[in-house]
Amino acid sequence: MGVAKMSAWRTDQRMRLAAEAEVLKTELPHFTWYDEASATNATIRGEHTTTAGNTYRLCLHVTSNFPNSLPGLYVTSPCPLVGYGGKTIQSYGTFHTMYVWKADWDNYAKLCHWKEEFWSPSNTLLSVLMKGMLWLEAFEVHCKTGKSIDEYSLNFR
């Protein structure tokens, strides 16, 4: 992520995003930045294969107010995301026990990874992606049991 490419971001944001990119390159090298120069279209995308062996694509939309506001986290594949009993996760809308928000982008499942009032600029993009991976592990169990995601001790404050 070159500084010259990121002209749409403020200087402090460019510095923060460069640091975030270095951490992601080390910790999650299979995740890639797209449109990182754009303060409206910047995303981080990658795949996660769960312990059950299923592969999902995650997309983290880094908003223009990052790090002061939380980024959007989406499961972009499969779409629609089908859970227990053939019910789509998107059909839950904003539903706390499933840790999902109402779909607001191409009907992708939007995951709740933090409550807005608990978001802090000290939170990292790595932590958001890790929560997405934990959510996917809990989703796998939901698919088998029908239990809601919140039963798996995911305290997404």
C-alpha positions as CSV (number, residue, x, y, z in Angstrom):
1,M,0.0,0.0,0.0
2,G,1.9,3.0,-1.2
3,V,1.4,6.4,0.2
4,A,1.1,8.0,-3.2
5,K,-1.8,5.7,-4.0
6,M,-3.8,6.8,-0.9
7,S,-4.2,10.5,-1.7
8,A,-7.9,10.5,-0.8
9,W,-7.1,9.8,2.9
10,R,-5.9,12.3,5.4
11,T,-2.3,12.1,6.5
12,D,-3.1,10.5,9.8
13,Q,-5.4,7.9,8.1
14,R,-2.7,7.1,5.5
15,M,-0.2,6.4,8.4
16,R,-2.8,4.3,10.2
17,L,-3.8,2.3,7.1
18,A,-0.1,1.7,6.2
19,A,0.4,0.2,9.7
20,E,-2.7,-1.9,9.4
21,A,-1.6,-3.1,6.0
22,E,1.8,-4.3,7.5
23,V,0.0,-6.2,10.2
24,L,-2.4,-7.8,7.8
25,K,0.4,-8.8,5.4
26,T,2.0,-10.7,8.3
27,E,-1.0,-12.1,10.1
28,L,-3.5,-12.7,7.2
29,P,-1.4,-12.7,4.0
30,H,-4.3,-14.3,2.1
31,F,-6.3,-11.1,2.5
32,T,-5.8,-8.4,-0.1
33,W,-6.4,-4.6,-0.2
34,Y,-8.5,-3.3,-3.1
35,D,-9.0,0.3,-4.1
36,E,-6.9,1.4,-1.1
37,A,-6.5,4.9,-2.4
38,S,-10.3,5.5,-2.3
39,A,-11.7,6.7,1.0
40,T,-15.1,5.4,-0.2
41,N,-14.3,2.1,-1.9
42,A,-11.4,0.7,0.0
43,T,-11.9,-3.0,0.9
44,I,-9.9,-5.9,2.3
45,R,-11.0,-9.2,0.8
46,G,-10.0,-12.8,1.5
47,E,-11.2,-16.3,2.1
48,H,-11.5,-18.2,5.3
49,T,-11.8,-22.0,5.5
50,T,-13.6,-23.1,8.6
51,T,-12.6,-26.1,10.8
52,A,-15.6,-27.8,9.1
53,G,-13.8,-27.4,5.8
54,N,-16.2,-24.9,4.2
55,T,-14.7,-21.8,2.5
56,Y,-16.3,-18.3,2.8
57,R,-15.2,-15.0,1.4
58,L,-15.1,-12.0,3.7
59,C,-15.0,-8.4,2.6
60,L,-14.2,-5.5,5.0
61,H,-15.3,-2.1,3.8
62,V,-13.0,0.5,5.3
63,T,-15.1,3.7,5.6
64,S,-13.9,7.2,5.0
65,N,-14.2,8.0,8.7
66,F,-11.8,5.1,9.7
67,P,-10.6,4.6,12.4
68,N,-13.3,6.8,14.1
69,S,-16.2,4.6,12.8
70,L,-16.4,0.9,12.4
71,P,-15.9,-0.7,9.0
72,G,-18.6,-2.9,7.4
73,L,-17.9,-6.6,7.4
74,Y,-19.6,-8.8,4.9
75,V,-19.7,-12.5,3.8
76,T,-19.7,-12.1,0.0
77,S,-19.6,-15.8,-0.8
78,P,-21.7,-17.8,-0.7
79,C,-24.5,-15.4,-1.4
80,P,-27.1,-15.8,-0.2
81,L,-25.7,-17.3,3.0
82,V,-28.0,-20.1,4.0
83,G,-28.2,-21.3,7.6
84,Y,-30.1,-23.9,9.5
85,G,-33.4,-25.1,7.9
86,G,-32.6,-23.3,4.6
87,K,-33.2,-19.9,6.1
88,T,-30.9,-17.1,4.8
89,I,-28.9,-15.1,7.2
90,Q,-30.0,-12.0,5.3
91,S,-33.6,-12.8,6.2
92,Y,-32.9,-12.1,9.8
93,G,-32.3,-8.4,9.1
94,T,-30.8,-6.7,12.2
95,F,-30.9,-9.5,14.7
96,H,-28.8,-9.4,17.8
97,T,-28.8,-13.1,18.6
98,M,-27.4,-13.9,15.1
99,Y,-24.9,-11.0,15.1
100,V,-26.1,-9.7,11.8
101,W,-27.2,-6.3,10.4
102,K,-29.8,-5.7,7.7
103,A,-28.1,-6.3,4.3
104,D,-27.1,-3.0,2.8
105,W,-24.7,-4.0,0.0
106,D,-25.7,-6.4,-2.8
107,N,-27.6,-8.5,-0.3
108,Y,-24.4,-9.8,1.3
109,A,-24.7,-10.9,4.9
110,K,-23.5,-8.0,7.0
111,L,-21.9,-9.1,10.3
112,C,-22.1,-7.3,13.5
113,H,-18.6,-7.3,14.9
114,W,-18.9,-4.4,17.4
115,K,-21.7,-2.3,18.7
116,E,-21.1,1.2,17.4
117,E,-21.1,2.7,20.9
118,F,-18.2,0.4,21.9
119,W,-16.1,1.0,18.8
120,S,-12.8,2.7,19.5
121,P,-10.2,4.1,17.1
122,S,-7.8,1.7,18.9
123,N,-9.6,-1.3,17.4
124,T,-7.8,-2.8,14.4
125,L,-8.8,-4.2,11.1
126,L,-7.1,-7.4,12.0
127,S,-9.4,-7.7,15.1
128,V,-12.5,-7.1,12.9
129,L,-11.4,-9.8,10.4
130,M,-10.7,-12.2,13.3
131,K,-14.2,-11.6,14.7
132,G,-15.5,-12.4,11.2
133,M,-13.7,-15.7,11.2
134,L,-15.0,-16.6,14.7
135,W,-18.5,-15.7,13.5
136,L,-18.1,-18.1,10.5
137,E,-17.0,-20.9,12.9
138,A,-20.2,-20.3,15.0
139,F,-22.2,-20.1,11.9
140,E,-21.1,-23.6,11.0
141,V,-22.4,-24.9,14.3
142,H,-25.7,-22.9,13.7
143,C,-26.1,-24.7,10.4
144,K,-26.0,-28.1,12.2
145,T,-27.9,-27.3,15.3
146,G,-30.2,-24.3,14.6
147,K,-28.9,-22.5,17.7
148,S,-28.3,-18.8,17.4
149,I,-24.8,-17.3,17.0
150,D,-24.9,-15.6,20.4
151,E,-24.9,-19.0,22.1
152,Y,-21.2,-19.5,21.3
153,S,-19.8,-16.8,23.6
154,L,-19.1,-14.3,20.9
155,N,-19.1,-11.1,23.0
156,F,-18.8,-8.6,20.1
157,R,-18.7,-5.4,22.2
